[in-house]
Amino acid sequence: MPTPAAPARSDARILVAGTGPAGLIAALAFADAGFGVTLVGPDVNIRDGRTTALMNPALALLDRVGVLKTLAHNSAPLKVMRIVDGTSRLIRSPAVTFHASEVGEHRFGLNIPNSVMVATLAEAVAVNPAIEWKKTLVESWDLRSEAAAAHLADGSAVEAKLAVAADGRLSPAREAAGISVSSRPFPQAALVLNFAHTVDHNFTSTEFHTETGPFTQVPLPGRRSSLVCVVGPETAQQLAALDVDALSLHIERRMQSMLGRVTVEPGSQIYPLSTSTPWRFAHNRVALVGEAAHVFPPIGAQGLNLGIRDITDLVEVASQNPTDPGSPKALLTYDLKRRPDIVARTSAVNLLNRSLLSDMLPAQIARSATLGVLGRFAPVRAFFVREGLQPGSGFSAIAGSLREQVQR
């Protein structure tokens, strides 16, 4: 097999602000596409005890930039995903189980510890000759018509044709670009922790839908799992204050002992929940990715997967405009390309979250009916899974099936 040609180098420089997973991945992806990159941000946080479930399309980008093999050794595959109604309401939804084999895959993706992910990504960035990493912060932005300039805390300045805002939900780059945001807090907080258990998880993730939000177990290597427990803020604080034995017993009971005896590991964290959507996703030489572009509750493993689609689309648009990837034309193309996906995913997650919090009977009936259809009809379930993994892939599968029937 012939060796693929190396990407053509572009003279246009890319500035990436932010050194979380989205910023590190963006820097690697732009370098892989032939751009010189300046990454601005402090050393990575390797003490983050959370995990991230990345689906196969997102893993494809990590494979392309050369980090997937290392990550896979320290992660657990997701082969089965279940939704279980854990409410005590009048209308309860049937359990729904999704198997990767239903869509011809051996896994949906991998559940990766964040500490492993950022350490691996940071190592790849550090050895990439196309990436200059300035381990400082942006103090101010100067966004001119011909370039974006960042004035850094170390006294230096960086100029680039395109600035990638991967600097989080409060994004200073987004604010400097004049992009307004619609935000709303939820009366919820996520208690996040890891735990050991005595029964094998068999690479199955279970999302319990409760009156306070999702209670989601995701497998880790061995007989270990991660947990995201969404409850009211006061309840989250009360749970975190419990001793290990009491918290372990609480989680075991909430999971109906399906993984046997539970032992919570040290290092639980609490995160308030909110939703946030910018009015546009690119403007004034700045393009938004990751949490700078979308924030919503942790339902259905959408967060960083959506962020990686931001990066994939932005790199594609930049590669089509190599001399000026931050031009108004390029940024408008990116905005139009990302808008349907971001708006649809954000709306769907927020709607499902509100349906869990609502005591209204119509909301319970609608949720139960939807999950009932998914549970009973394999083709509908397969369509839902494909669309969850990659927007448009469900429709592509239907079109392919129709073509096969016509050809017969």
C-alpha positions, -999 to +999 in steps of 0.1 A: +000+000+000+015+034-009+023+058+019-002+087+021+012+120+010+020+144+037-003+174+040+007+205+022+022+231+045+003+264+048+020+297+056-011+308+076-005+304+113-032+291+137-034+304+173-052+280+197-062+294+231-067+268+258-050+237+270-079+215+279-086+184+258-103+205+231-073+229+228-047+201+227-067+181+201-072+213+180-035+220+180-026+185+169-053+184+142-042+217+127-006+206+127-016+173+111-034+193+084-002+213+075-006+244+095+019+260+119+003+263+154+009+284+184-008+269+215-013+293+244-022+280+279-007+266+311+005+230+317-023+205+317-043+194+348-035+158+354-054+157+386-088+156+370-105+125+382-133+125+356-135+103+325-147+111+290-166+086+268-155+092+232-173+076+204-157+060+173-159+091+150-141+111+176-115+083+181-108+084+144-094+119+148-073+109+178-060+080+157-051+103+129-030+125+152-012+095+166-025+092+202-053+066+201-031+035+206-017+049+239-052+060+251-068+027+242-044+008+265-057+028+295-094+029+286-124+006+286-144-001+254-181+007+254-199-023+238-234-020+253-253+011+265-285+009+285-311+035+295-331+026+326-360+045+341-351+050+377-380+072+386-409+064+408-435+083+387-468+071+374-455+068+338-423+049+336-403+042+305-392+007+295-354-001+296-336+002+263-304-016+254-281-006+225-255-031+213-226-019+191-230-051+170-265-037+159-246-012+138-218-034+127-193-021+153-173-040+180-176-010+203-193+024+204-162+040+217-138+042+247-142+056+282-109+074+289-097+089+322-092+126+317-058+125+335-046+100+309-061+118+280-046+152+287-012+138+297-010+118+264-022+148+243+003+171+260+031+147+253+022+146+216+019+184+215+053+188+231+072+167+205+053+180+175+077+204+155+048+223+140+034+233+174+049+261+196+035+259+231+036+291+251+028+281+287+012+313+297-022+331+295-037+355+270-040+389+288-058+407+259-068+403+223-064+427+194-087+414+166-080+433+134-095+427+100-062+411+087-051+391+117-058+381+153-032+392+179-029+379+214-009+398+241+004+373+266+011+374+303+048+368+297+051+400+278+052+385+243+026+386+216+013+361+190-003+370+157-023+345+135-047+344+107-072+324+128-077+322+165-093+290+179-112+297+211-108+265+231-107+284+264-138+271+280-173+281+289-163+316+300-141+321+269-122+354+270-115+350+232-152+347+225-159+378+245-132+397+227-147+387+194-180+403+204-199+370+204-228+371+228-241+340+246-274+327+259-268+310+292-290+295+319-281+276+351-299+244+360-310+235+396-286+206+394-251+196+401-230+166+390-212+145+416-184+127+397-164+099+410-148+065+403-156+032+421-146-004+423-172-032+422-173-070+426-193-079+395-179-075+359-194-046+340-190-065+307-182-032+290-217-020+296-227+016+304-260+022+322-277+056+323-305+056+350-330+084+344-341+098+378-362+127+390-331+148+395-313+140+363-291+111+349-272+087+371-247+072+347-222+044+352-195+040+326-170+011+326-133+016+333-105-011+329-110-040+353-138-041+378-140-003+380-164+022+367-169+060+366-201+077+378-219+109+370-247+114+395-269+145+388-288+157+418-297+191+434-267+212+445-274+207+482-278+169+478-245+168+459-227+184+488-244+161+513-234+130+493-198+142+489-196+147+527-205+111+535-178+087+545-166+062+520-187+033+534-219+053+535-214+068+500-205+033+486-237+018+500-258+047+487-244+042+451-248+004+453-285+008+463-291+034+436-277+009+410-299-018+424-267-038+432-262-047+395-224-045+399-223-062+433-205-045+462-193-010+455-163+008+469-159+045+461-124+057+454-111+090+468-113+122+448-150+129+441-158+162+424-189+184+421-198+205+391-228+229+388-248+223+356-259+249+331-266+254+294-249+279+271-251+286+234-234+315+215-254+334+190-227+326+164-198+302+163-172+324+146-166+361+142-137+386+140-110+360+133-121+338+162-137+304+158-153+286+188-148+250+197-156+228+227-172+245+257-166+279+242-192+268+216-217+247+237-224+238+273-252+214+284-258+187+310-239+154+308-264+132+291-257+108+263-219+114+261-222+144+238-198+170+252-163+164+239-176+143+210-194+174+198-162+195+204-142+171+183-167+175+155-162+213+159-124+208+154-128+184+125-151+208+106-129+238+114-098+221+102-117+211+070-128+247+064-093+261+071-078+236+047-101+248+020-090+284+027-052+278+034-040+314+027-065+330+051-084+304+073-098+333+094-113+353+066-150+363+069-159+338+042-142+309+060-157+318+094-192+321+079-187+287+063-177+272+096-206+289+114-232+275+089-215+241+090-216+237+128-249+254+136-274+225+128-253+200+147-247+222+178-283+235+180-298+201+175-277+183+201-280+211+227-318+213+222-322+175+225-301+172+256-318+202+273-352+188+264-345+154+278-330+169+310-361+191+314-384+160+309-366+143+337-372+172+360-408+177+350-437+162+370-461+170+341-478+139+328-474+148+291-437+150+294-436+116+311-458+101+284-437+115+256-404+102+271-419+068+277-433+065+242-400+075+226-380+050+246-407+024+240-403+028+202-365+025+205-368-006+227-392-024+204-379-017+169-343-026+160-342-005+128-353+026+147-328+018+174-300+014+149-309+047+132-308+065+166-274+049+175-259+059+141-271+095+144-258+096+180-223+085+168-222+107+137-249+131+124-262+120+090-249+085+093-284+071+101-298+087+070-269+075+049-275+039+061-312+042+051-302+055+017-276+027+012-302+001+021-327+016-003-301+015-031-294-021-024-331-030-026-334-011-059-304-029-074-319-062-065 
